[in-house]
């Protein structure tokens, strides 16, 4: 479920640049691209960090269907915000 691909790394870099230079259009395009992919814990963490509301909603919806034990064993599980944890 949680893996970090080269595309995820590239997406993180683009989102960091978009935030730093306040390029909202780039942020929106990154979010749209991520919405087309299967939800992962990594995507949930990106959504949290960069305030990607649509992606966050999609990831929470997908992850809420899994057993908590499945999610707990994933790397970076502890980085999920408490508010989002309640939503799962």
C-alpha positions as CSV (number, residue, x, y, z in Angstrom):
1,X,0.0,0.0,0.0
2,X,2.7,2.5,0.9
3,X,5.6,2.7,-1.4
4,X,7.6,5.7,-2.6
5,X,8.1,5.8,-6.3
6,X,10.2,8.2,-8.3
7,X,7.1,9.9,-9.4
8,X,6.1,10.5,-5.7
9,X,9.5,12.0,-5.1
10,X,9.1,14.2,-8.2
11,X,5.6,15.2,-7.1
12,X,6.9,16.2,-3.6
13,X,9.6,18.3,-5.2
14,X,7.1,20.1,-7.4
15,X,4.8,20.7,-4.5
16,X,7.6,22.2,-2.4
17,X,8.5,24.5,-5.3
18,X,4.9,25.5,-5.8
19,X,4.5,26.3,-2.1
20,X,7.8,28.2,-1.9
21,X,7.0,30.3,-5.0
22,X,3.3,30.4,-4.4
23,X,2.4,28.9,-7.8
24,X,-1.2,27.8,-7.0
25,X,-1.8,26.5,-10.5
26,X,1.1,24.0,-10.2
27,X,-0.2,22.9,-6.8
28,X,-3.6,22.3,-8.4
29,X,-2.1,20.3,-11.3
30,X,-0.1,18.2,-9.0
31,X,-3.2,17.4,-7.0
32,X,-5.2,16.5,-10.1
33,X,-2.4,14.1,-11.1
34,X,-2.3,12.5,-7.7
35,X,-6.1,12.1,-7.8
36,X,-5.8,9.9,-10.9
37,X,-3.6,7.4,-9.0
38,X,-4.4,4.8,-6.4
39,X,-4.5,6.3,-2.9
40,X,-1.6,5.4,-0.7
41,X,-0.5,6.5,2.8
42,X,2.3,8.5,1.1
43,X,-0.4,10.4,-0.8
44,X,-2.3,11.0,2.4
45,X,0.8,12.5,3.9
46,X,1.4,14.7,0.9
47,X,-2.2,15.9,1.1
48,X,-1.8,16.8,4.8
49,X,1.5,18.6,4.3
50,X,0.4,20.6,1.2
51,X,-3.3,21.1,2.1
52,X,-4.6,19.2,-0.9
53,X,-8.2,18.9,0.2
54,X,-9.6,16.7,-2.6
55,X,-6.7,14.3,-2.4
56,X,-7.0,14.2,1.4
57,X,-10.7,13.3,1.1
58,X,-10.0,10.6,-1.5
59,X,-7.2,9.1,0.6
60,X,-9.2,9.1,3.8
61,X,-12.1,7.5,2.0
62,X,-9.9,4.8,0.6
63,X,-7.9,4.1,3.7
64,X,-11.0,4.0,5.9
65,X,-12.0,0.8,4.1
66,X,-8.8,-1.0,5.4
67,X,-8.3,-2.6,8.7
68,X,-6.5,-0.3,11.1
69,X,-3.9,-3.1,11.6
70,X,-3.1,-2.9,7.9
71,X,-2.5,0.8,8.1
72,X,-0.5,0.7,11.4
73,X,2.3,-1.4,9.9
74,X,3.0,1.1,7.1
75,X,6.1,3.3,7.3
76,X,5.2,6.8,8.5
77,X,1.9,5.7,10.0
78,X,2.8,7.9,13.0
79,X,2.9,11.0,10.8
80,X,-0.9,10.9,10.2
81,X,-2.5,13.9,11.8
82,X,-4.7,13.1,14.7
83,X,-7.7,14.8,13.0
84,X,-7.2,12.6,10.0
85,X,-6.8,9.5,12.1
86,X,-10.2,10.1,13.5
87,X,-11.7,10.3,10.0
88,X,-10.3,6.8,9.2
